[in-house]
């Protein structure tokens, strides 16, 4: 059903090309946001992210936590990693990022 009221935005859905369920148009899917956060941060930092450890929808887009190797060490359990908080708009474009945590790969997360 389409609204004729100009103050009520129309909500349409479009399928994700990867075959994910339809999402409201204007907002990328969670999978697209995850891939976009990792790829755009990699481009800015010049390194390949290890993982996206968190993804949260926000009113104006997405917020993702991306794990990145900052300093390779031997043995690998001594490698320094960092968690970056990435903010994306509704279309999945990076708006900003910040490093929120640094840690050694071999260390358990104990109360940050």
Sine and cosine of phi, psi and omega as CSV:
sin_phi,cos_phi,sin_psi,cos_psi,sin_omega,cos_omega
0.00,0.00,0.70,-0.71,-0.03,-1.00
-0.95,-0.30,0.72,-0.70,0.02,-1.00
-0.99,0.11,0.61,-0.79,0.08,-1.00
-0.99,-0.14,-0.06,1.00,0.02,-1.00
-0.97,0.24,0.86,-0.51,-0.05,-1.00
-0.92,0.40,-0.31,0.95,0.00,-1.00
-1.00,0.09,-0.15,0.99,-0.01,-1.00
-0.97,-0.26,0.92,-0.39,-0.02,-1.00
-0.94,0.35,0.58,-0.82,0.07,-1.00
-0.97,0.24,0.63,-0.78,0.05,-1.00
-0.92,-0.38,0.88,-0.47,0.06,-1.00
-0.87,-0.49,0.28,-0.96,0.04,-1.00
-0.83,-0.56,0.49,-0.87,0.04,-1.00
-0.68,-0.73,0.64,-0.77,-0.02,-1.00
-0.95,0.31,0.54,-0.84,0.10,-1.00
-0.97,0.26,0.74,-0.67,0.00,-1.00
-0.84,0.54,-0.41,0.91,0.00,-1.00
-0.98,0.19,-0.02,1.00,0.05,-1.00
1.00,-0.07,0.14,0.99,0.04,-1.00
-0.95,0.30,0.29,-0.96,0.03,-1.00
-0.86,0.52,0.36,-0.93,-0.01,-1.00
-0.89,0.45,0.56,-0.83,0.04,-1.00
-0.81,-0.59,0.42,-0.91,0.02,-1.00
-0.84,0.55,0.68,-0.73,-0.01,-1.00
-0.90,0.44,0.53,-0.85,-0.04,-1.00
0.99,-0.12,-0.40,0.92,0.02,-1.00
-0.87,-0.49,0.78,-0.63,0.06,-1.00
-0.95,0.32,0.38,-0.92,0.03,-1.00
-0.95,0.32,0.22,-0.97,0.04,-1.00
-0.87,0.50,-0.67,0.75,0.00,-1.00
-0.89,0.45,-0.67,0.74,0.03,-1.00
-0.91,0.41,-0.64,0.77,0.01,-1.00
-0.90,0.44,-0.66,0.75,0.02,-1.00
-0.88,0.48,-0.78,0.63,0.00,-1.00
-0.88,0.47,-0.67,0.74,-0.02,-1.00
-0.91,0.42,-0.65,0.76,0.02,-1.00
-0.88,0.48,-0.72,0.69,-0.01,-1.00
-0.91,0.42,-0.72,0.70,-0.06,-1.00
-0.92,0.40,-0.69,0.72,-0.04,-1.00
-0.94,0.34,-0.61,0.79,0.06,-1.00
-0.92,0.40,-0.65,0.76,0.04,-1.00
-0.85,0.52,-0.67,0.75,0.01,-1.00
-0.89,0.45,-0.66,0.76,-0.02,-1.00
-0.95,0.30,-0.64,0.76,-0.07,-1.00
-1.00,0.01,-0.32,0.95,-0.03,-1.00
0.96,0.27,0.47,0.89,0.01,-1.00
-0.60,-0.80,0.42,-0.91,-0.01,-1.00
-1.00,0.03,0.83,-0.55,0.03,-1.00
-0.89,0.45,0.53,-0.85,0.06,-1.00
-0.98,0.21,-0.69,0.72,-0.09,-1.00
-0.22,-0.97,0.32,-0.95,0.22,-0.98
-0.98,-0.22,0.93,-0.37,-0.11,-0.99
-1.00,-0.04,-0.24,0.97,0.04,-1.00
-0.42,-0.91,0.54,-0.84,0.06,-1.00
-0.55,-0.83,0.82,-0.57,-0.02,-1.00
-0.76,-0.65,0.72,-0.69,0.11,-0.99
-0.95,0.32,0.57,-0.82,0.09,-1.00
-0.81,-0.59,0.28,-0.96,-0.03,-1.00
-0.85,0.53,-0.58,0.82,-0.06,-1.00
-0.92,-0.39,0.38,0.93,0.04,-1.00
0.46,-0.89,-0.76,-0.64,-0.05,-1.00
-0.65,-0.76,0.44,-0.90,0.16,-0.99
-0.81,-0.59,0.77,-0.63,-0.03,-1.00
-0.78,-0.63,0.56,-0.83,0.16,-0.99
-0.96,-0.27,0.84,-0.54,-0.08,-1.00
-0.88,-0.47,0.77,-0.64,0.00,-1.00
-1.00,-0.04,0.77,-0.64,-0.09,-1.00
-0.74,-0.68,0.67,-0.74,0.12,-0.99
-0.97,0.25,0.83,-0.56,0.03,-1.00
-0.98,-0.19,-0.53,0.85,-0.03,-1.00
-0.49,-0.87,0.91,-0.42,0.02,-1.00
-0.97,0.23,0.70,-0.71,0.02,-1.00
-0.72,-0.69,0.32,-0.95,0.11,-0.99
-0.88,-0.48,0.81,-0.59,0.01,1.00
-0.95,0.30,0.26,-0.97,-0.07,-1.00
-0.85,0.53,-0.47,0.89,-0.01,-1.00
-0.92,0.38,-0.17,0.98,0.03,-1.00
-0.98,-0.21,0.07,1.00,0.03,-1.00
-0.89,0.46,0.66,-0.75,0.01,-1.00
-1.00,-0.02,0.82,-0.57,0.06,-1.00
-0.90,-0.44,0.26,-0.97,0.05,-1.00
-0.64,-0.77,0.51,-0.86,0.12,-0.99
-0.98,-0.22,0.82,-0.57,0.06,-1.00
-0.94,-0.33,0.73,-0.68,0.10,-0.99
-1.00,-0.05,0.86,-0.51,-0.07,-1.00
-0.93,-0.38,0.74,-0.67,0.03,-1.00
-0.94,-0.33,0.80,-0.60,0.00,-1.00
-0.88,-0.47,0.49,-0.87,0.10,-1.00
-0.99,0.13,-0.06,-1.00,-0.04,-1.00
-0.87,0.49,-0.51,0.86,0.00,-1.00
-1.00,0.04,0.00,1.00,0.05,-1.00
1.00,0.00,0.20,0.98,0.02,-1.00
-1.00,0.06,0.69,-0.72,-0.03,-1.00
-0.91,0.40,0.79,-0.61,0.05,-1.00
-0.98,-0.20,-0.52,0.86,-0.02,-1.00
-0.06,-1.00,0.22,-0.98,0.05,-1.00
-0.45,-0.89,0.39,-0.92,0.08,-1.00
-0.48,-0.88,0.56,-0.83,0.08,-1.00
-0.99,0.15,0.81,-0.59,-0.06,-1.00
-0.93,-0.38,-0.21,0.98,-0.06,-1.00
-0.28,-0.96,0.65,-0.76,0.14,-0.99
-0.84,-0.54,0.57,-0.82,-0.04,-1.00
-0.35,-0.94,0.29,-0.96,0.07,-1.00
-1.00,0.01,0.70,-0.71,-0.08,-1.00
-0.79,0.61,-0.65,0.76,-0.08,-1.00
-0.98,0.17,0.05,1.00,-0.07,-1.00
-0.98,-0.17,0.71,-0.71,0.07,-1.00
-0.95,0.31,0.50,-0.87,0.03,-1.00
-0.97,0.26,0.95,-0.30,-0.03,-1.00
-0.85,-0.52,0.99,0.12,0.09,-1.00
0.93,0.37,0.24,0.97,0.04,-1.00
0.61,0.79,0.00,0.00,0.00,0.00
